[in-house]
Amino acid sequence: MRLGRLIALAVVVLGLFAFIWFYERKQPTTEELKEREGKLFPLMETDKVHALRIRNAHGEFEFKKEGNNWQLKRPVQDEANQWAVSGLLSQLASLKAERTLPRAEVKLADYGLEKPERWVEASDVAGRTFKVSFGSELPLGTSAAALTDGAHVFLVSKWILSDLDKDLAGWRSNELLSFFTSDVNAVTVVGPTGRWAAARAGNLWQLTEPVADLAEREEVEGVLSDLSGARIKEFLDEGADLAALGLGTPRFTVTLVRKEGSPLSLAFGHERDMEGSRQVACKRGERVFWVDASATSHLAKEPSAFRSGKLLQFSTWQVDTLELERGKEKIVVKRKEGVWRSDKGEVDSGPVLSRLNTLSELKVLAFDQPEPEGEPMGRVHLVGQEGLDVTVSLYPSSKQGELLAVVKGRPKALAVDKAKAEEVLSGVAELATPKPEPTTAPQN
């Protein structure tokens, strides 16, 4: 075969391969074609839709997708109800014709489609627009009439209408705030009992007001959980009387500083009973609403409740290294792959975990005690996961049944139960004693 003919065949083969690669591979599979069959909008992909317009009996609504979230743009600007919008789009993308009627064979008025009051228009990032108008529900069965291109009337499942026929409150997000607890770096609360503030310090919270000290993590995160779980019960868009709602001089104000985005500020006023639930007036920016009164459950607590009542805040599973010192005795045990070891070998984990449990539950009996002088009677140093690195120095106290503890990051000295502290410090040398080797019974 001549060289020129070989080259020509090679060009044909390469061209065929390029056609298959660039064109055929983009064509829908048999399964995809079967799935699209009968759909009003077979090319619609919900994740590609970035704009949405809706008209129903309650008015006209417009939405835009910003980032991963939908925003309501008309008739008011607010965060959209993400579930409501995504649910409607999902219904729209999967909407199938149960029956198709040629436009020329029907009267639109008979199907409520002459001047339809309900329609949806979605636009995607590729510039495609998907619009459908809905007429009346048929008297028998579960169908409704729909019109897209004007050439056909489709009978479709009427259940999409329940997702479409929402009023303004139904299209707006009913979340008071949308955030995760881990998104918040700092919180400040002002209420009738005073002012307190806390800032995140690794896995812990640190009080910054009214005193710099370790915060009670469960209480601080309880405030955040209450706020993130609260739901809006009624929107007050215009003419809200702030004084009458108790928002002229709020009972509580809350400011949240997030890792990303601007700070969030809330004000809470009067409460009311409505439809069997307790609600509180709330102002967020320029928005005013009634929300679940549970939003303020933790806010009513005294600032002192947010000061940690435990000497330390850690979980035993966090600890990888335990150092104990009492007088001249000092041991170090470390955990690796679930086994505790000293420099002499594997040790019994029971006594180690017992001390860690006692230390994790050790409560503060009195705050802001005078700092002791001289050498401590014992020390405990913990190092571990999630940035755990803390040292406790224990000193005698003039009060019976107490010892004084000094912890870096906590002000002055803290009084703790002597008996519990002694449990942690007792038998230091024995703690590092290797476990005895298992003995094998002699064979006869």
C-alpha positions as CSV (number, residue, x, y, z in Angstrom):
1,M,0.0,0.0,0.0
2,R,1.3,3.4,-1.0
3,L,2.5,5.8,1.7
4,G,0.0,8.5,0.6
5,R,-2.9,6.1,1.0
6,L,-1.7,5.1,4.5
7,I,-1.5,8.7,5.5
8,A,-5.0,9.4,4.2
9,L,-6.4,6.4,6.1
10,A,-4.7,7.5,9.2
11,V,-6.3,11.0,8.9
12,V,-9.7,9.4,8.5
13,V,-9.2,7.2,11.6
14,L,-8.0,10.1,13.6
15,G,-10.9,12.2,12.5
16,L,-13.4,9.4,13.4
17,F,-11.7,9.1,16.8
18,A,-11.9,12.9,17.4
19,F,-15.6,12.9,16.4
20,I,-16.3,10.1,18.9
21,W,-14.2,11.8,21.7
22,F,-15.6,15.3,21.3
23,Y,-19.1,14.6,20.2
24,E,-20.4,11.1,20.8
25,R,-19.1,10.9,24.4
26,K,-21.2,13.9,25.3
27,Q,-24.4,12.4,24.0
28,P,-26.9,11.0,26.6
29,T,-26.8,7.3,27.3
30,T,-29.8,5.0,26.8
31,E,-30.6,5.2,30.5
32,E,-30.4,9.0,30.4
33,L,-32.7,9.1,27.4
34,K,-35.2,6.9,29.1
35,E,-35.1,9.0,32.2
36,R,-35.7,12.2,30.2
37,E,-38.7,10.7,28.3
38,G,-41.9,12.5,28.9
39,K,-40.3,15.4,30.9
40,L,-41.4,18.9,30.1
41,F,-37.8,20.1,30.6
42,P,-35.4,17.2,29.8
43,L,-32.3,19.5,29.7
44,M,-33.0,21.2,33.0
45,E,-30.3,20.7,35.8
46,T,-31.3,22.2,39.1
47,D,-27.8,22.9,40.2
48,K,-27.3,25.0,37.1
49,V,-30.3,27.2,37.7
50,H,-29.3,30.7,39.0
51,A,-32.5,32.8,38.6
52,L,-36.1,32.0,39.3
53,R,-39.4,33.9,38.9
54,I,-42.7,32.7,40.3
55,R,-46.3,34.0,40.1
56,N,-49.1,32.5,42.1
57,A,-52.3,33.6,43.9
58,H,-50.2,35.5,46.5
59,G,-48.2,37.6,44.0
60,E,-45.0,37.6,42.1
61,F,-41.6,36.5,43.5
62,E,-38.1,36.7,42.2
63,F,-35.0,34.8,43.4
64,K,-31.3,34.9,42.6
65,K,-28.7,32.4,43.5
66,E,-25.7,33.9,45.3
67,G,-22.9,31.4,45.9
68,N,-24.7,28.3,47.2
69,N,-27.7,30.1,48.6
70,W,-30.9,31.5,47.2
71,Q,-31.8,35.1,47.9
72,L,-35.3,36.5,47.6
73,K,-35.2,39.8,45.6
74,R,-38.8,40.7,45.2
75,P,-41.2,41.8,46.7
76,V,-38.7,42.2,49.6
77,Q,-35.0,41.4,49.8
78,D,-34.3,38.6,52.3
79,E,-32.7,35.2,52.5
80,A,-34.9,32.7,50.8
81,N,-36.3,29.5,52.2
82,Q,-33.7,27.2,50.7
83,W,-35.9,24.1,51.0
84,A,-38.9,25.7,49.4
85,V,-36.9,26.9,46.4
86,S,-34.9,23.7,45.9
87,G,-38.0,21.6,46.3
88,L,-39.9,23.5,43.6
89,L,-36.9,23.3,41.2
90,S,-36.7,19.6,41.9
91,Q,-40.4,19.2,41.1
92,L,-40.0,21.3,37.9
93,A,-37.0,19.3,36.6
94,S,-38.8,16.0,37.1
95,L,-42.2,17.2,35.9
96,K,-43.6,14.8,33.3
97,A,-46.6,14.9,31.0
98,E,-49.2,12.3,31.9
99,R,-51.0,13.2,28.7
100,T,-50.3,15.6,25.8
101,L,-53.0,17.4,23.9
102,P,-52.4,19.4,20.7
103,R,-53.1,23.1,21.3
104,A,-55.4,23.3,18.2
105,E,-57.7,20.7,19.7
106,V,-58.5,22.4,23.0
107,K,-59.9,25.6,24.4
108,L,-57.4,27.1,26.8
109,A,-60.2,28.6,28.8
110,D,-61.5,25.1,29.5
111,Y,-58.2,24.3,31.2
112,G,-57.7,27.7,33.0
113,L,-54.8,28.5,30.6
114,E,-56.3,31.5,28.7
115,K,-54.9,33.9,31.3
116,P,-52.9,31.7,33.7
117,E,-52.3,33.2,37.1
118,R,-49.6,30.7,38.1
119,W,-46.3,30.3,36.3
120,V,-42.7,29.5,36.9
121,E,-39.7,30.7,34.9
122,A,-36.2,29.4,35.7
123,S,-33.0,30.4,33.9
124,D,-29.7,28.6,34.0
125,V,-26.0,29.6,33.6
126,A,-26.0,28.4,30.0
127,G,-28.7,31.1,29.1
128,R,-31.5,28.6,28.8
129,T,-35.0,29.5,30.1
130,F,-37.6,27.1,31.2
131,K,-41.1,28.4,31.7
132,V,-44.4,26.7,32.4
133,S,-47.8,28.1,33.1
134,F,-50.3,26.2,35.2
135,G,-54.1,26.3,34.7
136,S,-56.8,24.7,36.8
137,E,-56.8,21.3,38.5
138,L,-59.0,18.7,36.7
139,P,-62.1,17.8,38.7
140,L,-61.2,14.1,38.8
141,G,-57.8,12.5,39.5
142,T,-54.6,14.2,40.4
143,S,-53.8,16.2,37.3
144,A,-53.5,19.8,36.4
145,A,-53.1,21.6,33.1
146,A,-49.8,23.1,32.0
147,L,-48.6,25.1,29.0
148,T,-45.0,25.6,27.9
149,D,-44.3,26.4,24.3
150,G,-47.9,27.1,23.3
151,A,-48.0,24.2,20.9
152,H,-49.4,21.6,23.4
153,V,-51.4,21.4,26.6
154,F,-50.0,19.0,29.1
155,L,-51.7,17.2,31.9
156,V,-49.3,16.9,34.8
157,S,-49.3,15.9,38.4
158,K,-51.0,18.6,40.5
159,W,-48.7,18.0,43.4
160,I,-46.3,20.6,42.1
161,L,-48.9,23.3,42.8
162,S,-48.6,22.7,46.6
163,D,-44.9,23.6,46.2
164,L,-45.7,26.6,44.1
165,D,-48.7,28.1,46.0
166,K,-46.7,29.7,48.9
167,D,-47.2,33.2,50.3
168,L,-44.3,35.6,51.1
169,A,-43.7,34.0,54.5
170,G,-43.4,30.6,52.8
171,W,-40.7,31.8,50.4
172,R,-38.6,33.5,53.1
173,S,-36.2,31.7,55.3
174,N,-37.8,31.2,58.7
175,E,-34.3,30.7,60.3
176,L,-33.5,33.5,62.7
177,L,-29.8,33.0,61.9
178,S,-28.1,30.5,59.6
179,F,-24.7,29.4,61.0
180,F,-22.8,26.6,62.6
181,T,-21.5,26.9,66.2
182,S,-18.0,26.4,64.8
183,D,-18.4,29.4,62.5
184,V,-18.5,31.8,65.5
185,N,-15.3,33.3,67.0
186,A,-16.8,35.6,69.6
187,V,-20.1,36.4,71.3
188,T,-21.2,39.4,73.4
189,V,-24.4,39.6,75.4
190,V,-25.9,42.5,77.3
191,G,-29.0,41.9,79.4
192,P,-30.7,42.9,82.7
193,T,-28.2,40.9,84.8
194,G,-25.1,42.5,83.1
195,R,-22.8,42.1,80.2
196,W,-20.5,39.2,79.3
197,A,-18.3,38.3,76.3
198,A,-16.4,35.2,75.3
199,A,-14.0,34.4,72.5
200,R,-13.0,31.1,71.0
201,A,-9.7,29.8,72.1
202,G,-9.0,26.6,70.1
203,N,-11.5,24.0,71.2
204,L,-12.4,26.1,74.3
205,W,-14.1,29.4,75.0
206,Q,-12.4,32.1,77.0
207,L,-14.4,34.8,78.9
208,T,-13.2,38.3,78.2
209,E,-15.9,40.1,80.2
210,P,-16.7,40.7,83.0
211,V,-13.5,38.8,84.0
212,A,-10.9,37.1,81.9
213,D,-11.3,33.4,82.7
214,L,-12.1,30.0,81.2
215,A,-15.7,30.0,80.0
216,E,-18.3,27.3,80.5
217,R,-18.3,25.8,77.1
218,E,-21.7,24.2,77.3
219,E,-23.3,27.5,78.4
220,V,-21.7,29.6,75.7
221,E,-22.5,27.0,73.0
222,G,-26.0,26.8,74.5
223,V,-26.6,30.4,73.6
224,L,-25.4,29.8,70.0
225,S,-27.5,26.6,69.7
226,D,-30.6,28.5,70.9
227,L,-30.1,31.2,68.3
228,S,-29.3,28.9,65.4
229,G,-32.4,26.7,66.2
230,A,-34.9,29.6,66.6
231,R,-37.5,30.0,63.9
232,I,-39.3,33.1,62.8
233,K,-43.0,32.9,63.5
234,E,-44.2,36.3,62.0
235,F,-42.5,38.9,59.8
236,L,-43.2,42.5,60.7
237,D,-42.0,44.3,57.5
238,E,-43.5,47.8,57.7
239,G,-44.6,50.1,60.5
240,A,-43.3,48.0,63.3
241,D,-43.6,50.0,66.6
242,L,-40.3,49.3,68.2
243,A,-41.2,50.9,71.5
244,A,-44.4,48.8,71.7
245,L,-42.4,45.6,71.0
246,G,-39.8,46.4,73.6
247,L,-37.2,46.9,71.0
248,G,-36.6,50.6,71.7
249,T,-34.7,49.6,74.8
250,P,-34.2,45.9,74.3
251,R,-34.0,43.4,77.1
252,F,-31.1,41.6,75.4
253,T,-28.6,42.4,72.7
254,V,-26.4,39.8,71.2
255,T,-23.4,40.3,68.8
256,L,-21.8,37.4,67.0
257,V,-18.4,37.7,65.3
258,R,-18.0,35.0,62.6
259,K,-14.9,33.6,61.0
260,E,-16.2,34.9,57.7
261,G,-18.7,37.7,57.0
262,S,-19.7,40.8,59.0
263,P,-20.8,40.6,62.6
264,L,-24.4,39.6,63.3
265,S,-26.4,41.7,65.8
266,L,-29.7,40.9,67.4
267,A,-32.0,42.7,69.8
268,F,-34.8,41.0,71.8
269,G,-37.8,42.8,73.4
270,H,-41.2,41.8,74.8
271,E,-42.7,38.3,74.8
272,R,-46.2,37.1,73.9
273,D,-48.3,33.9,73.9
274,M,-49.5,33.1,70.4
275,E,-51.1,29.9,69.2
276,G,-49.9,27.9,72.2
277,S,-46.3,29.0,72.0
278,R,-44.2,31.6,73.6
279,Q,-42.7,34.2,71.2
280,V,-40.3,37.1,71.6
281,A,-40.0,40.2,69.5
282,C,-36.6,40.4,67.7
283,K,-34.8,42.9,65.5
284,R,-32.0,41.7,63.2
285,G,-30.5,44.6,61.2
286,E,-33.6,46.4,59.8
287,R,-35.8,43.3,60.0
288,V,-38.3,42.8,62.8
289,F,-40.1,39.6,63.6
290,W,-41.6,37.4,66.3
291,V,-39.5,34.3,67.0
292,D,-39.5,31.3,69.3
293,A,-38.9,32.5,72.8
294,S,-36.4,29.6,73.2
295,A,-33.9,31.9,71.4
296,T,-33.4,33.7,74.8
297,S,-33.3,30.7,77.1
298,H,-29.6,31.0,78.0
299,L,-29.5,34.8,77.7
300,A,-31.4,35.3,81.0
301,K,-28.6,33.7,83.0
302,E,-26.2,35.6,85.2
303,P,-22.8,36.4,83.7
304,S,-21.3,34.3,86.4
305,A,-23.0,31.2,84.9
306,F,-20.7,31.5,81.9
307,R,-17.6,31.2,84.0
308,S,-16.3,27.6,84.0
309,G,-17.3,25.8,87.2
310,K,-14.8,23.0,86.4
311,L,-11.1,23.5,87.1
312,L,-10.2,22.2,83.6
313,Q,-12.2,21.5,80.5
314,F,-11.0,18.4,78.6
315,S,-12.1,14.9,77.7
316,T,-10.1,11.9,78.8
317,W,-9.8,10.7,75.1
318,Q,-7.9,13.9,74.3
319,V,-5.0,13.1,76.6
320,D,-1.9,11.6,75.1
321,T,0.6,12.5,77.8
322,L,0.1,12.7,81.6
323,E,2.9,14.1,83.8
324,L,2.5,13.8,87.5
325,E,4.8,15.4,90.1
326,R,4.6,15.2,93.9
327,G,7.6,16.2,96.0
328,K,10.6,14.5,94.5
329,E,8.5,11.9,92.6
330,K,7.8,12.5,89.0
331,I,6.4,10.2,86.3
332,V,5.4,10.5,82.6
333,V,3.1,8.1,80.9
334,K,2.1,8.3,77.3
335,R,-0.7,6.8,75.3
336,K,0.0,5.3,71.9
337,E,-2.4,3.2,69.9
338,G,-4.6,2.9,73.0
339,V,-1.8,1.6,75.3
340,W,-0.4,3.6,78.2
341,R,3.4,3.3,78.7
342,S,6.1,4.7,81.0
343,D,9.8,4.6,80.2
344,K,9.8,1.2,81.8
345,G,7.1,-0.4,79.7
346,E,3.3,-0.8,79.4
347,V,1.4,0.3,82.5
348,D,-2.1,-0.5,83.9
349,S,-4.5,1.9,82.1
350,G,-7.1,1.7,84.9
351,P,-5.3,3.9,87.5
352,V,-4.3,6.4,84.7
353,L,-7.9,6.8,83.4
354,S,-9.2,7.0,86.9
355,R,-7.0,10.0,87.7
356,L,-7.9,11.6,84.4
357,N,-11.6,11.2,85.1
358,T,-11.3,12.6,88.6
359,L,-9.3,15.6,87.2
360,S,-11.8,16.3,84.4
361,E,-14.7,16.4,87.0
362,L,-12.8,18.5,89.6
363,K,-15.0,21.5,90.4
364,V,-14.1,25.0,91.6
365,L,-15.3,25.7,95.1
366,A,-14.2,29.3,95.2
367,F,-12.8,31.7,92.6
368,D,-10.2,34.5,92.9
369,Q,-8.3,33.2,95.9
370,P,-5.0,34.9,96.8
371,E,-2.1,33.3,94.9
372,P,-0.1,31.0,97.2
373,E,3.6,31.4,97.7
374,G,6.4,28.8,97.7
375,E,6.7,25.5,95.9
376,P,3.5,23.5,95.1
377,M,2.9,20.2,96.7
378,G,2.2,18.7,93.3
379,R,1.8,19.4,89.6
380,V,-0.2,17.8,86.7
381,H,0.6,18.5,83.1
382,L,-1.6,17.2,80.3
383,V,-0.8,17.2,76.6
384,G,-3.0,15.9,73.8
385,Q,-5.3,16.3,70.9
386,E,-7.1,19.5,69.8
387,G,-4.3,21.7,71.2
388,L,-4.6,20.4,74.8
389,D,-1.6,21.6,76.8
390,V,-2.4,22.6,80.4
391,T,-0.6,22.6,83.8
392,V,-2.2,22.6,87.2
393,S,-0.1,23.4,90.3
394,L,-1.6,22.4,93.6
395,Y,-0.9,24.2,97.0
396,P,-2.0,23.7,100.6
397,S,-4.9,25.9,101.8
398,S,-5.7,27.4,105.1
399,K,-9.3,26.1,104.8
400,Q,-10.0,22.6,105.9
401,G,-10.9,20.2,103.0
402,E,-9.5,22.5,100.3
403,L,-6.4,22.9,98.2
404,L,-5.5,25.8,96.0
405,A,-5.0,25.3,92.3
406,V,-3.2,27.6,89.9
407,V,-3.9,27.1,86.2
408,K,-2.3,29.1,83.4
409,G,-5.0,31.3,81.8
410,R,-7.2,31.4,84.9
411,P,-7.0,34.4,87.3
412,K,-5.5,34.0,90.7
413,A,-6.0,30.7,92.6
414,L,-9.0,28.5,92.6
415,A,-10.1,26.4,95.6
416,V,-10.8,22.7,94.9
417,D,-11.8,19.7,96.9
418,K,-8.7,18.4,98.8
419,A,-9.8,14.7,98.8
420,K,-10.4,14.7,95.0
421,A,-7.1,16.5,94.3
422,E,-5.3,13.9,96.5
423,E,-6.8,11.1,94.4
424,V,-5.0,12.6,91.4
425,L,-1.7,13.0,93.1
426,S,-1.6,9.7,95.1
427,G,0.7,6.8,94.3
428,V,2.7,8.6,91.7
429,A,5.5,6.0,91.6
430,E,3.1,3.1,91.4
431,L,1.4,4.7,88.4
432,A,4.5,4.1,86.2
433,T,5.1,0.5,87.4
434,P,5.0,-1.9,84.4
435,K,2.2,-4.4,84.2
436,P,3.3,-7.8,85.3
437,E,4.0,-10.3,82.5
438,P,1.3,-12.9,82.2
439,T,2.5,-16.2,83.6
440,T,2.0,-19.6,81.9
441,A,0.9,-22.5,84.0
442,P,3.5,-25.3,84.0
443,Q,2.6,-28.3,81.9
444,N,2.7,-31.8,83.3
